[in-house]
Amino acid sequence: MRRMRDGVLKHKWARSFLTLGILGVSVSMAAEGVNNPPATTNRLIYEQSFDSGPATWQVGRAKAEPPHWHNNFLGEHGGAYPLGWEKTGGRSGGYVFSQSPWWLDDNHPMFMWLHLIAFAYSDQVKITGRELRNATVRVSVRGRNVVLNGTRLFFWIQGQGGGNMRNWALTSRPIAAELLDGAWHDLSFSLSNDEHRWTFMGYGQSLEGGSNTLDQVLGSTHVDWGFLLCGVQATNLPTGRIDLDQVEILPKD
């Protein structure tokens, strides 16, 4: 997904989910109303409760007027819009939501077609250059009337690697069942620099060129990151609403 500030978010797709290894990544799903154990604030790399609004978090939607991203095969330009926001109803206050219909990003056909559900820029959230290797991401998610139609939600990160923008999806930790019961789920997963836990999303029309770039992206060159709904079929689009709350990034112990 090479969609930096000027617009184009390039991902790669089109591999069967059967090829994605499900490796050991810790996940915590709590009953509704129960939070993850609190983190020590001064250790946090990043924290966002969404109690005061969506902050700088965005979603990819169809956008006719410039500036916008590339024109997909459906004839729709994409663009970034603020996530929706509710003042109450989250884990402990406000929360954000991403509502269909979403723009279809077809820039990574060798990986999968996808929707950009929620993302943030490292510079806007003031973590540019921060060490993310083996950091832990915590997030609360909830699906509202979600119909996945074969898609899965993945954490994704983009940054400079080997002289070009590189995109990686954490395909060892798909998020799917957690979106189907209407309840909040507290998830936790590691940003391991082990490339076997991720899938390189490609560059141009090739899946080559990604080896040995994840460490650099996680180490300091990350530009943007967030959540992608991957495996989209143009004739059977996913629908519904995905809620997010209490995003935290903790450094390696």
Secondary structure, DSSP 8 states (H G I E B T S, - for coil): ----TTS---------GGGS-----------TT-------GGG-SEEE--SS--TT-EEEEE--SSS---B-TTS-BEEEEE-EEESSSSSSS-EEEEES----B-S-TTT--EEEEEEEETTTTT-TT---TT-EEEEEEEEEEEE-TT-EEEEEEEEEETTEEEEEE-TTS-B-GGGSSSS-EEEEEE----GGGSEE--BTTBSTT-TT-HHHIIIIIEEEEEEEEES--TTS--EEEEEEEEEEEE---
